[in-house]
Amino acid sequence: MNDNDNLSGIYNDDGTKINPALISKPSLCVTCKKDDLREEEFFCLLTRNDQAGEKEFKCYAYESKYNK
């Protein structure tokens, strides 16, 4: 392990490291076509983390898997 390993990852504004495995996935995300896209994973994690504890989850990037 080198010194750079401690700096990698996602952090909150206060400097605490975010553990992606602990961020819950709202049901809206499960029906989003971006949920399966690796390149969107980072942005989705940030959106979900930002709204943790809110009554209603809102995602302005949502696109349904089921729309043609």
All heavy atoms as a GROMACS GRO file, in nm:
protein
  547
    1MET      N    1   0.085  -0.119   0.000
    1MET     CA    2   0.000   0.000   0.000
    1MET      C    3   0.089   0.124   0.000
    1MET      O    4   0.180   0.136   0.080
    1MET     CB    5  -0.089  -0.004   0.124
    1MET     CG    6  -0.182   0.109   0.136
    1MET     SD    7  -0.291   0.075   0.279
    1MET     CE    8  -0.404   0.202   0.259
    2ASN      N    9   0.061   0.218  -0.090
    2ASN     CA   10   0.139   0.340  -0.091
    2ASN      C   11   0.056   0.457  -0.041
    2ASN      O   12  -0.063   0.444  -0.014
    2ASN     CB   13   0.196   0.369  -0.232
    2ASN     CG   14   0.088   0.388  -0.335
    2ASN    OD1   15  -0.010   0.457  -0.309
    2ASN    ND2   16   0.103   0.331  -0.452
    3ASP      N   17   0.117   0.574  -0.027
    3ASP     CA   18   0.049   0.691   0.029
    3ASP      C   19  -0.070   0.737  -0.053
    3ASP      O   20  -0.166   0.791   0.000
    3ASP     CB   21   0.148   0.807   0.045
    3ASP     CG   22   0.250   0.780   0.154
    3ASP    OD1   23   0.220   0.700   0.245
    3ASP    OD2   24   0.359   0.839   0.148
    4ASN      N   25  -0.068   0.716  -0.184
    4ASN     CA   26  -0.179   0.758  -0.269
    4ASN      C   27  -0.305   0.676  -0.247
    4ASN      O   28  -0.414   0.722  -0.277
    4ASN     CB   29  -0.138   0.752  -0.416
    4ASN     CG   30  -0.039   0.859  -0.451
    4ASN    OD1   31  -0.034   0.963  -0.386
    4ASN    ND2   32   0.042   0.835  -0.552
    5ASP      N   33  -0.292   0.554  -0.193
    5ASP     CA   34  -0.410   0.472  -0.167
    5ASP      C   35  -0.502   0.536  -0.065
    5ASP      O   36  -0.623   0.516  -0.069
    5ASP     CB   37  -0.369   0.332  -0.118
    5ASP     CG   38  -0.305   0.249  -0.227
    5ASP    OD1   39  -0.328   0.278  -0.346
    5ASP    OD2   40  -0.232   0.155  -0.192
    6ASN      N   41  -0.448   0.613   0.026
    6ASN     CA   42  -0.530   0.678   0.128
    6ASN      C   43  -0.608   0.798   0.073
    6ASN      O   44  -0.700   0.844   0.135
    6ASN     CB   45  -0.443   0.724   0.245
    6ASN     CG   46  -0.386   0.607   0.322
    6ASN    OD1   47  -0.449   0.502   0.330
    6ASN    ND2   48  -0.268   0.624   0.376
    7LEU      N   49  -0.569   0.847  -0.043
    7LEU     CA   50  -0.634   0.965  -0.100
    7LEU      C   51  -0.741   0.930  -0.203
    7LEU      O   52  -0.819   1.015  -0.241
    7LEU     CB   53  -0.530   1.056  -0.165
    7LEU     CG   54  -0.424   1.113  -0.071
    7LEU    CD1   55  -0.322   1.194  -0.149
    7LEU    CD2   56  -0.487   1.196   0.038
    8SER      N   57  -0.743   0.807  -0.250
    8SER     CA   58  -0.840   0.772  -0.352
    8SER      C   59  -0.978   0.750  -0.290
    8SER      O   60  -0.990   0.717  -0.173
    8SER     CB   61  -0.796   0.646  -0.426
    8SER     OG   62  -0.796   0.536  -0.338
    9GLY      N   63  -1.080   0.773  -0.370
    9GLY     CA   64  -1.216   0.752  -0.323
    9GLY      C   65  -1.301   0.876  -0.337
    9GLY      O   66  -1.264   0.973  -0.404
   10ILE      N   67  -1.416   0.874  -0.271
   10ILE     CA   68  -1.511   0.984  -0.275
   10ILE      C   69  -1.521   1.040  -0.134
   10ILE      O   70  -1.530   0.965  -0.037
   10ILE     CB   71  -1.650   0.935  -0.321
   10ILE    CG1   72  -1.642   0.862  -0.455
   10ILE    CG2   73  -1.748   1.052  -0.330
   10ILE    CD1   74  -1.770   0.791  -0.493
   11TYR      N   75  -1.521   1.172  -0.124
   11TYR     CA   76  -1.524   1.239   0.006
   11TYR      C   77  -1.637   1.341   0.015
   11TYR      O   78  -1.669   1.408  -0.083
   11TYR     CB   79  -1.391   1.311   0.032
   11TYR     CG   80  -1.276   1.216   0.049
   11TYR    CD1   81  -1.209   1.162  -0.060
   11TYR    CD2   82  -1.235   1.177   0.176
   11TYR    CE1   83  -1.104   1.074  -0.045
   11TYR    CE2   84  -1.130   1.088   0.193
   11TYR     CZ   85  -1.065   1.037   0.082
   11TYR     OH   86  -0.962   0.949   0.098
   12ASN      N   87  -1.695   1.355   0.135
   12ASN     CA   88  -1.793   1.460   0.162
   12ASN      C   89  -1.721   1.593   0.171
   12ASN      O   90  -1.598   1.599   0.180
   12ASN     CB   91  -1.864   1.434   0.296
   12ASN     CG   92  -1.974   1.331   0.284
   12ASN    OD1   93  -2.046   1.327   0.185
   12ASN    ND2   94  -1.987   1.249   0.386
   13ASP      N   95  -1.797   1.702   0.173
   13ASP     CA   96  -1.738   1.836   0.183
   13ASP      C   97  -1.656   1.854   0.310
   13ASP      O   98  -1.562   1.932   0.312
   13ASP     CB   99  -1.847   1.943   0.178
   13ASP     CG  100  -1.914   1.952   0.042
   13ASP    OD1  101  -1.853   1.909  -0.057
   13ASP    OD2  102  -2.028   2.002   0.035
   14ASP      N  103  -1.690   1.781   0.415
   14ASP     CA  104  -1.616   1.794   0.541
   14ASP      C  105  -1.491   1.706   0.546
   14ASP      O  106  -1.420   1.702   0.645
   14ASP     CB  107  -1.706   1.765   0.661
   14ASP     CG  108  -1.755   1.622   0.667
   14ASP    OD1  109  -1.717   1.539   0.580
   14ASP    OD2  110  -1.832   1.591   0.760
   15GLY      N  111  -1.464   1.633   0.438
   15GLY     CA  112  -1.344   1.552   0.429
   15GLY      C  113  -1.359   1.408   0.471
   15GLY      O  114  -1.264   1.331   0.462
   16THR      N  115  -1.478   1.367   0.515
   16THR     CA  116  -1.498   1.228   0.552
   16THR      C  117  -1.516   1.143   0.426
   16THR      O  118  -1.581   1.185   0.331
   16THR     CB  119  -1.621   1.208   0.644
   16THR    OG1  120  -1.737   1.262   0.579
   16THR    CG2  121  -1.601   1.275   0.778
   17LYS      N  122  -1.453   1.026   0.428
   17LYS     CA  123  -1.460   0.937   0.313
   17LYS      C  124  -1.598   0.871   0.305
   17LYS      O  125  -1.654   0.830   0.406
   17LYS     CB  126  -1.351   0.831   0.322
   17LYS     CG  127  -1.332   0.754   0.195
   17LYS     CD  128  -1.206   0.671   0.200
   17LYS     CE  129  -1.180   0.610   0.063
   17LYS     NZ  130  -1.051   0.541   0.058
   18ILE      N  131  -1.651   0.861   0.184
   18ILE     CA  132  -1.781   0.798   0.160
   18ILE      C  133  -1.758   0.653   0.122
   18ILE      O  134  -1.679   0.623   0.033
   18ILE     CB  135  -1.856   0.870   0.046
   18ILE    CG1  136  -1.885   1.015   0.083
   18ILE    CG2  137  -1.983   0.796   0.008
   18ILE    CD1  138  -1.936   1.100  -0.032
   19ASN      N  139  -1.828   0.564   0.188
   19ASN     CA  140  -1.822   0.422   0.154
   19ASN      C  141  -1.941   0.393   0.061
   19ASN      O  142  -2.056   0.391   0.106
   19ASN     CB  143  -1.831   0.336   0.280
   19ASN     CG  144  -1.821   0.189   0.250
   19ASN    OD1  145  -1.834   0.145   0.135
   19ASN    ND2  146  -1.798   0.110   0.353
   20PRO      N  147  -1.916   0.372  -0.068
   20PRO     CA  148  -2.025   0.349  -0.164
   20PRO      C  149  -2.116   0.232  -0.127
   20PRO      O  150  -2.235   0.234  -0.158
   20PRO     CB  151  -1.952   0.320  -0.295
   20PRO     CG  152  -1.820   0.384  -0.279
   20PRO     CD  153  -1.786   0.372  -0.134
   21ALA      N  154  -2.064   0.133  -0.058
   21ALA     CA  155  -2.144   0.016  -0.020
   21ALA      C  156  -2.250   0.052   0.084
   21ALA      O  157  -2.348  -0.022   0.099
   21ALA     CB  158  -2.053  -0.094   0.034
   22LEU      N  159  -2.235   0.165   0.152
   22LEU     CA  160  -2.330   0.204   0.255
   22LEU      C  161  -2.435   0.304   0.205
   22LEU      O  162  -2.521   0.346   0.282
   22LEU     CB  163  -2.255   0.264   0.375
   22LEU     CG  164  -2.157   0.169   0.444
   22LEU    CD1  165  -2.086   0.241   0.558
   22LEU    CD2  166  -2.228   0.044   0.494
   23ILE      N  167  -2.428   0.342   0.078
   23ILE     CA  168  -2.525   0.435   0.022
   23ILE      C  169  -2.643   0.355  -0.032
   23ILE      O  170  -2.627   0.272  -0.122
   23ILE     CB  171  -2.462   0.520  -0.091
   23ILE    CG1  172  -2.344   0.601  -0.036
   23ILE    CG2  173  -2.566   0.612  -0.153
   23ILE    CD1  174  -2.266   0.673  -0.143
   24SER      N  175  -2.760   0.380   0.024
   24SER     CA  176  -2.877   0.304  -0.020
   24SER      C  177  -2.917   0.345  -0.162
   24SER      O  178  -2.891   0.456  -0.206
   24SER     CB  179  -2.994   0.325   0.076
   24SER     OG  180  -3.034   0.461   0.076
   25LYS      N  181  -2.981   0.251  -0.231
   25LYS     CA  182  -3.024   0.275  -0.368
   25LYS      C  183  -3.177   0.285  -0.369
   25LYS      O  184  -3.246   0.186  -0.348
   25LYS     CB  185  -2.979   0.162  -0.460
   25LYS     CG  186  -3.011   0.188  -0.606
   25LYS     CD  187  -2.969   0.073  -0.694
   25LYS     CE  188  -2.820   0.073  -0.714
   25LYS     NZ  189  -2.776  -0.023  -0.816
   26PRO      N  190  -3.231   0.404  -0.394
   26PRO     CA  191  -3.376   0.421  -0.401
   26PRO      C  192  -3.436   0.339  -0.515
   26PRO      O  193  -3.368   0.308  -0.614
   26PRO     CB  194  -3.394   0.570  -0.429
   26PRO     CG  195  -3.266   0.634  -0.385
   26PRO     CD  196  -3.161   0.531  -0.410
   27SER      N  197  -3.562   0.306  -0.503
   27SER     CA  198  -3.629   0.225  -0.606
   27SER      C  199  -3.629   0.296  -0.741
   27SER      O  200  -3.626   0.230  -0.844
   27SER     CB  201  -3.771   0.190  -0.563
   27SER     OG  202  -3.846   0.307  -0.536
   28LEU      N  203  -3.629   0.427  -0.742
   28LEU     CA  204  -3.622   0.501  -0.869
   28LEU      C  205  -3.496   0.464  -0.946
   28LEU      O  206  -3.498   0.447  -1.067
   28LEU     CB  207  -3.626   0.652  -0.842
   28LEU     CG  208  -3.628   0.742  -0.965
   28LEU    CD1  209  -3.760   0.727  -1.041
   28LEU    CD2  210  -3.606   0.886  -0.926
   29CYS      N  211  -3.385   0.447  -0.875
   29CYS     CA  212  -3.257   0.414  -0.939
   29CYS      C  213  -3.261   0.276  -1.005
   29CYS      O  214  -3.199   0.256  -1.109
   29CYS     CB  215  -3.144   0.419  -0.837
   29CYS     SG  216  -3.117   0.583  -0.767
   30VAL      N  217  -3.332   0.184  -0.944
   30VAL     CA  218  -3.340   0.048  -0.998
   30VAL      C  219  -3.408   0.047  -1.134
   30VAL      O  220  -3.376  -0.035  -1.219
   30VAL     CB  221  -3.414  -0.044  -0.898
   30VAL    CG1  222  -3.430  -0.183  -0.954
   30VAL    CG2  223  -3.339  -0.048  -0.766
   31THR      N  224  -3.498   0.142  -1.159
   31THR     CA  225  -3.568   0.147  -1.287
   31THR      C  226  -3.502   0.242  -1.387
   31THR      O  227  -3.555   0.263  -1.496
   31THR     CB  228  -3.716   0.189  -1.267
   31THR    OG1  229  -3.720   0.322  -1.216
   31THR    CG2  230  -3.789   0.094  -1.175
   32CYS      N  231  -3.387   0.298  -1.351
   32CYS     CA  232  -3.318   0.393  -1.439
   32CYS      C  233  -3.222   0.319  -1.531
   32CYS      O  234  -3.147   0.232  -1.488
   32CYS     CB  235  -3.241   0.495  -1.355
   32CYS     SG  236  -3.154   0.620  -1.455
   33LYS      N  237  -3.221   0.357  -1.658
   33LYS     CA  238  -3.132   0.290  -1.752
   33LYS      C  239  -2.985   0.322  -1.725
   33LYS      O  240  -2.897   0.249  -1.765
   33LYS     CB  241  -3.170   0.321  -1.897
   33LYS     CG  242  -3.140   0.459  -1.947
   33LYS     CD  243  -3.182   0.470  -2.093
   33LYS     CE  244  -3.152   0.604  -2.152
   33LYS     NZ  245  -3.193   0.612  -2.291
   34LYS      N  246  -2.958   0.429  -1.652
   34LYS     CA  247  -2.820   0.465  -1.618
   34LYS      C  248  -2.766   0.381  -1.503
   34LYS      O  249  -2.646   0.382  -1.478
   34LYS     CB  250  -2.813   0.613  -1.583
   34LYS     CG  251  -2.844   0.701  -1.702
   34LYS     CD  252  -2.837   0.846  -1.666
   34LYS     CE  253  -2.870   0.931  -1.788
   34LYS     NZ  254  -2.862   1.073  -1.760
   35ASP      N  255  -2.854   0.309  -1.433
   35ASP     CA  256  -2.812   0.227  -1.321
   35ASP      C  257  -2.712   0.119  -1.363
   35ASP      O  258  -2.628   0.079  -1.284
   35ASP     CB  259  -2.934   0.163  -1.254
   35ASP     CG  260  -2.899   0.087  -1.128
   35ASP    OD1  261  -2.820   0.139  -1.047
   35ASP    OD2  262  -2.950  -0.025  -1.110
   36ASP      N  263  -2.718   0.075  -1.485
   36ASP     CA  264  -2.630  -0.030  -1.535
   36ASP      C  265  -2.506   0.023  -1.606
   36ASP      O  266  -2.425  -0.055  -1.655
   36ASP     CB  267  -2.708  -0.121  -1.632
   36ASP     CG  268  -2.825  -0.190  -1.564
   36ASP    OD1  269  -2.814  -0.220  -1.444
   36ASP    OD2  270  -2.926  -0.213  -1.632
   37LEU      N  271  -2.491   0.155  -1.614
   37LEU     CA  272  -2.380   0.215  -1.687
   37LEU      C  273  -2.265   0.249  -1.592
   37LEU      O  274  -2.279   0.331  -1.502
   37LEU     CB  275  -2.424   0.341  -1.760
   37LEU     CG  276  -2.534   0.324  -1.864
   37LEU    CD1  277  -2.575   0.460  -1.921
   37LEU    CD2  278  -2.488   0.231  -1.975
   38ARG      N  279  -2.152   0.186  -1.613
   38ARG     CA  280  -2.035   0.207  -1.528
   38ARG      C  281  -1.992   0.354  -1.527
   38ARG      O  282  -1.954   0.407  -1.423
   38ARG     CB  283  -1.920   0.118  -1.578
   38ARG     CG  284  -1.794   0.132  -1.503
   38ARG     CD  285  -1.789   0.030  -1.391
   38ARG     NE  286  -1.656   0.028  -1.334
   38ARG     CZ  287  -1.633   0.046  -1.206
   38ARG    NH1  288  -1.732   0.065  -1.125
   38ARG    NH2  289  -1.511   0.043  -1.160
   39GLU      N  290  -2.001   0.420  -1.641
   39GLU     CA  291  -1.957   0.560  -1.649
   39GLU      C  292  -2.047   0.656  -1.574
   39GLU      O  293  -2.010   0.771  -1.549
   39GLU     CB  294  -1.939   0.604  -1.796
   39GLU     CG  295  -2.065   0.601  -1.877
   39GLU     CD  296  -2.088   0.470  -1.950
   39GLU    OE1  297  -2.025   0.368  -1.917
   39GLU    OE2  298  -2.172   0.470  -2.042
   40GLU      N  299  -2.166   0.613  -1.534
   40GLU     CA  300  -2.259   0.698  -1.459
   40GLU      C  301  -2.254   0.669  -1.308
   40GLU      O  302  -2.311   0.743  -1.229
   40GLU     CB  303  -2.402   0.677  -1.509
   40GLU     CG  304  -2.426   0.724  -1.651
   40GLU     CD  305  -2.420   0.875  -1.665
   40GLU    OE1  306  -2.450   0.948  -1.569
   40GLU    OE2  307  -2.384   0.921  -1.775
   41GLU      N  308  -2.187   0.562  -1.270
   41GLU     CA  309  -2.187   0.516  -1.131
   41GLU      C  310  -2.144   0.625  -1.032
   41GLU      O  311  -2.208   0.646  -0.929
   41GLU     CB  312  -2.096   0.394  -1.117
   41GLU     CG  313  -2.093   0.337  -0.978
   41GLU     CD  314  -2.004   0.214  -0.968
   41GLU    OE1  315  -1.928   0.186  -1.063
   41GLU    OE2  316  -2.012   0.148  -0.865
   42PHE      N  317  -2.036   0.696  -1.063
   42PHE     CA  318  -1.984   0.801  -0.976
   42PHE      C  319  -2.089   0.909  -0.952
   42PHE      O  320  -2.115   0.949  -0.838
   42PHE     CB  321  -1.857   0.860  -1.038
   42PHE     CG  322  -1.802   0.977  -0.963
   42PHE    CD1  323  -1.730   0.959  -0.846
   42PHE    CD2  324  -1.822   1.106  -1.010
   42PHE    CE1  325  -1.678   1.067  -0.778
   42PHE    CE2  326  -1.770   1.214  -0.942
   42PHE     CZ  327  -1.698   1.195  -0.825
   43PHE      N  328  -2.152   0.957  -1.059
   43PHE     CA  329  -2.251   1.063  -1.048
   43PHE      C  330  -2.375   1.017  -0.972
   43PHE      O  331  -2.431   1.093  -0.892
   43PHE     CB  332  -2.289   1.115  -1.187
   43PHE     CG  333  -2.171   1.168  -1.262
   43PHE    CD1  334  -2.120   1.099  -1.370
   43PHE    CD2  335  -2.108   1.284  -1.222
   43PHE    CE1  336  -2.009   1.146  -1.438
   43PHE    CE2  337  -1.996   1.332  -1.290
   43PHE     CZ  338  -1.947   1.263  -1.398
   44CYS      N  339  -2.415   0.893  -0.995
   44CYS     CA  340  -2.530   0.838  -0.924
   44CYS      C  341  -2.501   0.826  -0.774
   44CYS      O  342  -2.586   0.859  -0.690
   44CYS     CB  343  -2.569   0.702  -0.981
   44CYS     SG  344  -2.630   0.710  -1.150
   45LEU      N  345  -2.382   0.782  -0.740
   45LEU     CA  346  -2.343   0.771  -0.598
   45LEU      C  347  -2.346   0.908  -0.530
   45LEU      O  348  -2.396   0.922  -0.418
   45LEU     CB  349  -2.203   0.711  -0.585
   45LEU     CG  350  -2.192   0.562  -0.605
   45LEU    CD1  351  -2.045   0.520  -0.613
   45LEU    CD2  352  -2.262   0.486  -0.495
   46LEU      N  353  -2.294   1.008  -0.597
   46LEU     CA  354  -2.295   1.143  -0.540
   46LEU      C  355  -2.436   1.195  -0.520
   46LEU      O  356  -2.468   1.256  -0.418
   46LEU     CB  357  -2.215   1.239  -0.627
   46LEU     CG  358  -2.064   1.219  -0.629
   46LEU    CD1  359  -2.000   1.319  -0.725
   46LEU    CD2  360  -2.006   1.232  -0.490
   47THR      N  361  -2.523   1.172  -0.617
   47THR     CA  362  -2.662   1.216  -0.608
   47THR      C  363  -2.732   1.148  -0.492
   47THR      O  364  -2.801   1.213  -0.412
   47THR     CB  365  -2.737   1.189  -0.739
   47THR    OG1  366  -2.672   1.260  -0.845
   47THR    CG2  367  -2.882   1.231  -0.731
   48ARG      N  368  -2.715   1.016  -0.481
   48ARG     CA  369  -2.780   0.943  -0.372
   48ARG      C  370  -2.725   0.983  -0.236
   48ARG      O  371  -2.800   1.000  -0.140
   48ARG     CB  372  -2.767   0.792  -0.394
   48ARG     CG  373  -2.846   0.745  -0.514
   48ARG     CD  374  -2.862   0.595  -0.518
   48ARG     NE  375  -2.739   0.519  -0.508
   48ARG     CZ  376  -2.674   0.465  -0.611
   48ARG    NH1  377  -2.721   0.480  -0.734
   48ARG    NH2  378  -2.564   0.396  -0.593
   49ASN      N  379  -2.594   1.000  -0.227
   49ASN     CA  380  -2.532   1.040  -0.100
   49ASN      C  381  -2.579   1.179  -0.058
   49ASN      O  382  -2.606   1.203   0.059
   49ASN     CB  383  -2.380   1.037  -0.111
   49ASN     CG  384  -2.313   1.069   0.019
   49ASN    OD1  385  -2.324   0.994   0.116
   49ASN    ND2  386  -2.244   1.182   0.023
   50ASP      N  387  -2.589   1.269  -0.153
   50ASP     CA  388  -2.631   1.407  -0.125
   50ASP      C  389  -2.772   1.412  -0.068
   50ASP      O  390  -2.804   1.500   0.011
   50ASP     CB  391  -2.621   1.490  -0.253
   50ASP     CG  392  -2.647   1.637  -0.227
   50ASP    OD1  393  -2.584   1.692  -0.134
   50ASP    OD2  394  -2.728   1.697  -0.300
   51GLN      N  395  -2.857   1.318  -0.107
   51GLN     CA  396  -2.996   1.320  -0.064
   51GLN      C  397  -3.027   1.219   0.047
   51GLN      O  398  -3.143   1.198   0.081
   51GLN     CB  399  -3.088   1.295  -0.184
   51GLN     CG  400  -3.080   1.406  -0.286
   51GLN     CD  401  -3.180   1.386  -0.396
   51GLN    OE1  402  -3.298   1.365  -0.372
   51GLN    NE2  403  -3.132   1.391  -0.519
   52ALA      N  404  -2.923   1.160   0.103
   52ALA     CA  405  -2.943   1.063   0.211
   52ALA      C  406  -3.021   1.128   0.325
   52ALA      O  407  -2.993   1.239   0.365
   52ALA     CB  408  -2.808   1.012   0.261
   53GLY      N  409  -3.123   1.059   0.371
   53GLY     CA  410  -3.204   1.109   0.481
   53GLY      C  411  -3.321   1.196   0.439
   53GLY      O  412  -3.402   1.234   0.523
   54GLU      N  413  -3.329   1.230   0.312
   54GLU     CA  414  -3.442   1.312   0.263
   54GLU      C  415  -3.567   1.225   0.251
   54GLU      O  416  -3.558   1.106   0.226
   54GLU     CB  417  -3.409   1.373   0.127
   54GLU     CG  418  -3.292   1.467   0.127
   54GLU     CD  419  -3.320   1.597   0.198
   54GLU    OE1  420  -3.435   1.644   0.194
   54GLU    OE2  421  -3.226   1.650   0.259
   55LYS      N  422  -3.683   1.285   0.266
   55LYS     CA  423  -3.809   1.211   0.255
   55LYS      C  424  -3.834   1.163   0.112
   55LYS      O  425  -3.882   1.053   0.090
   55LYS     CB  426  -3.927   1.298   0.299
   55LYS     CG  427  -3.936   1.317   0.447
   55LYS     CD  428  -4.060   1.394   0.484
   55LYS     CE  429  -4.072   1.408   0.633
   55LYS     NZ  430  -4.196   1.476   0.670
   56GLU      N  431  -3.803   1.248   0.016
   56GLU     CA  432  -3.827   1.215  -0.125
   56GLU      C  433  -3.697   1.226  -0.204
   56GLU      O  434  -3.626   1.326  -0.195
   56GLU     CB  435  -3.932   1.311  -0.183
   56GLU     CG  436  -3.970   1.281  -0.325
   56GLU     CD  437  -4.074   1.378  -0.379
   56GLU    OE1  438  -4.132   1.456  -0.302
   56GLU    OE2  439  -4.094   1.377  -0.501
   57PHE      N  440  -3.667   1.122  -0.281
   57PHE     CA  441  -3.548   1.122  -0.365
   57PHE      C  442  -3.582   1.181  -0.501
   57PHE      O  443  -3.681   1.142  -0.563
   57PHE     CB  444  -3.495   0.980  -0.382
   57PHE     CG  445  -3.376   0.971  -0.472
   57PHE    CD1  446  -3.250   1.010  -0.427
   57PHE    CD2  447  -3.387   0.924  -0.601
   57PHE    CE1  448  -3.139   1.002  -0.510
   57PHE    CE2  449  -3.277   0.915  -0.685
   57PHE     CZ  450  -3.153   0.955  -0.639
   58LYS      N  451  -3.501   1.274  -0.548
   58LYS     CA  452  -3.520   1.336  -0.680
   58LYS      C  453  -3.391   1.323  -0.760
   58LYS      O  454  -3.283   1.351  -0.709
   58LYS     CB  455  -3.554   1.485  -0.665
   58LYS     CG  456  -3.683   1.511  -0.593
   58LYS     CD  457  -3.706   1.658  -0.575
   58LYS     CE  458  -3.830   1.681  -0.491
   58LYS     NZ  459  -3.848   1.822  -0.459
   59CYS      N  460  -3.405   1.282  -0.884
   59CYS     CA  461  -3.290   1.273  -0.973
   59CYS      C  462  -3.329   1.333  -1.107
   59CYS      O  463  -3.416   1.282  -1.176
   59CYS     CB  464  -3.245   1.128  -0.991
   59CYS     SG  465  -3.100   1.115  -1.098
   60TYR      N  466  -3.262   1.440  -1.142
   60TYR     CA  467  -3.295   1.510  -1.267
   60TYR      C  468  -3.227   1.446  -1.388
   60TYR      O  469  -3.252   1.486  -1.502
   60TYR     CB  470  -3.259   1.658  -1.255
   60TYR     CG  471  -3.341   1.724  -1.146
   60TYR    CD1  472  -3.286   1.754  -1.022
   60TYR    CD2  473  -3.476   1.751  -1.165
   60TYR    CE1  474  -3.361   1.811  -0.921
   60TYR    CE2  475  -3.553   1.808  -1.065
   60TYR     CZ  476  -3.495   1.839  -0.944
   60TYR     OH  477  -3.572   1.893  -0.844
   61ALA      N  478  -3.144   1.344  -1.364
   61ALA     CA  479  -3.080   1.271  -1.473
   61ALA      C  480  -3.152   1.139  -1.502
   61ALA      O  481  -3.110   1.064  -1.590
   61ALA     CB  482  -2.934   1.243  -1.438
   62TYR      N  483  -3.260   1.113  -1.432
   62TYR     CA  484  -3.333   0.986  -1.445
   62TYR      C  485  -3.387   0.963  -1.586
   62TYR      O  486  -3.444   1.053  -1.647
   62TYR     CB  487  -3.449   0.981  -1.346
   62TYR     CG  488  -3.536   0.859  -1.362
   62TYR    CD1  489  -3.499   0.738  -1.308
   62TYR    CD2  490  -3.656   0.866  -1.432
   62TYR    CE1  491  -3.577   0.624  -1.323
   62TYR    CE2  492  -3.737   0.754  -1.446
   62TYR     CZ  493  -3.697   0.634  -1.393
   62TYR     OH  494  -3.775   0.523  -1.408
   63GLU      N  495  -3.365   0.841  -1.636
   63GLU     CA  496  -3.422   0.797  -1.764
   63GLU      C  497  -3.472   0.654  -1.744
   63GLU      O  498  -3.393   0.566  -1.711
   63GLU     CB  499  -3.319   0.802  -1.876
   63GLU     CG  500  -3.274   0.941  -1.911
   63GLU     CD  501  -3.173   0.942  -2.025
   63GLU    OE1  502  -3.188   0.861  -2.119
   63GLU    OE2  503  -3.078   1.022  -2.018
   64SER      N  504  -3.597   0.631  -1.767
   64SER     CA  505  -3.656   0.499  -1.745
   64SER      C  506  -3.598   0.393  -1.838
   64SER      O  507  -3.576   0.420  -1.956
   64SER     CB  508  -3.808   0.506  -1.764
   64SER     OG  509  -3.866   0.378  -1.752
   65LYS      N  510  -3.576   0.276  -1.783
   65LYS     CA  511  -3.533   0.160  -1.864
   65LYS      C  512  -3.644   0.114  -1.958
   65LYS      O  513  -3.618   0.050  -2.058
   65LYS     CB  514  -3.500   0.041  -1.775
   65LYS     CG  515  -3.378   0.051  -1.693
   65LYS     CD  516  -3.360  -0.076  -1.611
   65LYS     CE  517  -3.241  -0.066  -1.521
   65LYS     NZ  518  -3.221  -0.186  -1.441
   66TYR      N  519  -3.766   0.147  -1.922
   66TYR     CA  520  -3.882   0.091  -1.990
   66TYR      C  521  -3.941   0.179  -2.098
   66TYR      O  522  -4.031   0.137  -2.168
   66TYR     CB  523  -3.987   0.052  -1.887
   66TYR     CG  524  -3.927  -0.034  -1.779
   66TYR    CD1  525  -3.906   0.017  -1.650
   66TYR    CD2  526  -3.884  -0.163  -1.806
   66TYR    CE1  527  -3.848  -0.062  -1.552
   66TYR    CE2  528  -3.826  -0.242  -1.709
   66TYR     CZ  529  -3.809  -0.191  -1.582
   66TYR     OH  530  -3.750  -0.269  -1.485
   67ASN      N  531  -3.892   0.302  -2.113
   67ASN     CA  532  -3.939   0.389  -2.221
   67ASN      C  533  -3.867   0.354  -2.350
   67ASN      O  534  -3.747   0.329  -2.350
   67ASN     CB  535  -3.915   0.535  -2.189
   67ASN     CG  536  -4.009   0.586  -2.083
   67ASN    OD1  537  -4.109   0.524  -2.052
   67ASN    ND2  538  -3.976   0.699  -2.026
   68LYS      N  539  -3.937   0.354  -2.459
   68LYS     CA  540  -3.876   0.324  -2.588
   68LYS      C  541  -3.840   0.448  -2.662
   68LYS      O  542  -3.885   0.551  -2.645
   68LYS     CB  543  -3.972   0.238  -2.672
   68LYS     CG  544  -3.993   0.104  -2.610
   68LYS     CD  545  -4.084   0.021  -2.696
   68LYS     CE  546  -4.104  -0.115  -2.630
   68LYS     NZ  547  -4.184  -0.203  -2.707
   0.00000   0.00000   0.00000
